């Protein structure tokens, strides 16, 4: 019987080290690719959410301005609207006031509304009080606090312009910029009143005339 002289040779230390090195390169590449894909997915999600917010805000503001009765104020980081005359009394009641305000610290664009109780539902605010900017403190003194909803957050800048000074303005422009991932984008919202109720104002623009049919 003849015995085989064949020797079974295993991996050397150098070969094992080379194999480990190659595998580490492959695993590092796979991890980097997974991270890149995850980051790209996060970027797409954040961009889609911001675009959705901007579309909603644009549609809301365009309709708000188009159908409101008056742009009462534009100044100090806020623009105030007489949204509608819900009860037909030809006066501005708290629930009919809507404003857009800029948070100076965060850059948020906030929607401000007022929901009075039944005892204060028919309280009226003159255009003059709104234009001077003291309407919020005046409403607070009546026990009517504002409610705030953020429309677009973390804007790089925001400012409002009108064609003429309120309450006679008929056109509103909103300019703002946001960061979408690593890209800064600029936006503009333009809206025009369908019918301004400035004919109801006295010559000083601060009060309503006694007979709005004049």
C-alpha positions in Angstrom: 0.0 0.0 0.0 1.4 3.3 -1.1 1.0 6.3 1.2 0.4 9.8 -0.3 2.9 12.5 0.3 0.4 15.3 -0.4 0.6 18.1 2.2 -2.6 20.1 3.1 -1.4 23.7 3.3 -3.5 26.3 5.3 -3.7 30.2 5.0 -0.6 32.0 6.1 -0.8 35.0 8.5 -0.1 37.4 5.6 -3.0 35.9 3.6 -5.4 36.2 6.5 -4.4 39.8 7.1 -4.9 40.6 3.4 -8.4 39.0 3.5 -9.4 41.0 6.6 -8.1 44.2 5.0 -10.1 43.6 1.8 -13.2 42.8 3.8 -12.8 46.0 5.9 -12.6 48.0 2.7 -15.8 46.4 1.3 -17.7 46.8 4.6 -16.6 50.5 4.8 -17.8 51.1 1.3 -21.1 49.5 2.0 -21.6 51.5 5.2 -20.7 54.7 3.4 -23.2 54.0 0.6 -25.9 53.2 3.1 -25.2 56.4 5.0 -25.3 58.4 1.8 -28.6 56.8 0.7 -30.1 57.5 4.2 -28.9 61.1 4.1 -30.3 61.5 0.6 -33.6 60.1 1.8 -33.7 62.5 4.8 -33.0 65.4 2.5 -35.8 64.4 0.1 -38.2 64.0 3.0 -37.3 67.4 4.5 -37.5 69.1 1.1 -40.9 67.5 0.4 -42.3 68.6 3.7 -41.1 72.2 3.2 -42.5 72.3 -0.3 -45.8 71.1 1.1 -45.8 73.8 3.7 -45.1 76.5 1.2 -47.8 75.3 -1.2 -50.4 75.2 1.6 -49.3 78.6 2.9 -49.4 80.2 -0.5 -52.9 78.9 -1.3 -54.2 80.0 2.2 -52.7 83.5 2.0 -53.9 84.1 -1.6 -57.4 83.1 -0.6 -57.3 85.1 2.6 -56.2 88.3 1.0 -58.5 87.9 -2.0 -61.6 87.5 0.1 -60.8 89.7 3.1 -62.5 93.0 3.5 -59.4 95.0 4.4 -55.6 95.0 4.9 -55.6 97.0 8.2 -51.9 97.1 9.0 -48.4 96.3 7.7 -45.6 97.1 10.1 -43.2 95.9 12.8 -43.2 92.3 11.4 -46.9 91.7 11.0 -49.7 92.3 8.6 -53.3 92.4 9.9 -56.5 91.6 7.9 -60.2 92.2 8.5 -61.0 88.7 7.3 -64.8 89.0 6.9 -67.8 90.6 8.4 -69.3 87.4 9.8 -72.2 89.0 11.7 -72.9 91.8 9.2 -72.5 94.6 11.7 -70.1 96.6 9.5 -67.6 96.5 12.4 -64.3 94.6 13.0 -65.0 92.0 15.7 -62.2 89.9 17.3 -63.0 86.6 15.6 -62.8 88.5 12.2 -59.2 89.6 12.8 -56.4 87.5 11.2 -52.7 88.4 11.2 -49.4 87.1 9.9 -46.5 87.6 12.2 -42.8 87.0 12.0 -41.0 85.5 15.0 -37.9 87.6 15.2 -35.9 84.9 16.9 -36.9 81.7 15.0 -37.8 83.3 11.7 -41.2 81.5 11.8 -44.2 82.9 9.9 -47.2 82.5 12.3 -50.9 82.8 11.7 -52.6 84.7 14.6 -56.3 84.5 15.2 -58.7 85.3 18.1 -61.5 83.2 19.5 -63.5 85.3 22.0 -66.2 83.9 24.3 -69.8 84.8 23.8 -69.6 87.7 26.2 -66.9 89.4 24.0 -67.9 88.1 20.5 -69.4 91.5 19.5 -66.6 93.7 20.9 -65.4 95.9 18.0 -62.0 97.2 17.2 -61.4 100.3 15.0 -59.1 100.3 12.1 -57.1 103.0 13.9 -56.4 100.7 16.9 -55.3 98.0 14.6 -53.1 100.3 12.5 -51.2 101.6 15.6 -50.4 98.0 16.6 -52.0 98.1 20.1 -54.9 95.9 19.1 -53.4 92.8 20.7 -52.8 94.4 24.0 -56.3 96.0 23.8 -57.9 92.6 23.1 -55.9 91.1 25.9 -57.3 93.7 28.3 -60.7 92.4 27.2 -59.8 88.9 28.1 -59.3 87.8 24.5 -56.0 86.1 23.9 -54.5 85.2 20.5 -54.0 81.7 19.1 -50.9 81.1 17.0 -50.2 78.5 14.3 -46.8 78.2 12.6 -47.2 78.2 8.8 -43.5 78.1 7.7 -40.6 77.7 10.2 -37.0 78.8 10.3 -37.1 81.3 7.4 -33.8 83.0 6.6 -35.7 86.3 6.1 -39.4 87.5 5.8 -40.9 90.8 4.9 -44.2 92.2 3.7 -45.0 95.0 1.3 -48.2 96.6 0.0 -49.0 98.8 -3.0 -50.0 101.7 -0.7 -50.3 102.1 3.0 -53.1 100.2 4.8 -56.0 100.4 5.2 -56.2 101.5 1.6 -53.9 98.8 0.3 -55.2 96.3 -2.3 -52.1 94.2 -3.0 -49.9 92.3 -0.6 -46.4 90.8 -1.4 -44.6 88.4 1.0 -40.9 87.7 0.4 -39.2 85.0 2.3 -36.3 82.6 2.0 -35.8 79.1 3.4 -33.0 76.5 3.5 -33.8 73.2 1.8 -31.0 70.9 2.7 -27.8 72.8 1.6 -29.7 75.1 -0.8 -31.1 78.5 0.1 -34.2 79.3 -1.9 -36.2 82.6 -2.3 -40.0 82.7 -2.6 -42.6 85.4 -3.2 -46.4 85.2 -2.5 -48.5 87.8 -4.3 -52.2 88.4 -3.7 -54.7 91.1 -4.5 -58.0 92.0 -2.8 -61.1 91.3 -4.8 -63.0 94.1 -3.2 -61.6 96.5 -0.6 -64.0 97.9 2.0 -62.1 101.2 2.3 -65.2 103.0 1.2 -66.6 102.4 4.7 -63.7 104.4 6.2 -63.9 108.0 7.4 -61.3 110.4 5.8 -58.8 109.8 8.6 -58.8 106.0 7.8 -59.1 105.2 11.5 -62.9 104.9 12.0 -65.9 103.9 10.0 -68.4 106.4 8.7 -71.9 106.3 10.2 -73.5 105.3 6.9 -71.5 102.9 4.8 -73.9 103.3 1.9 -72.5 106.8 1.2 
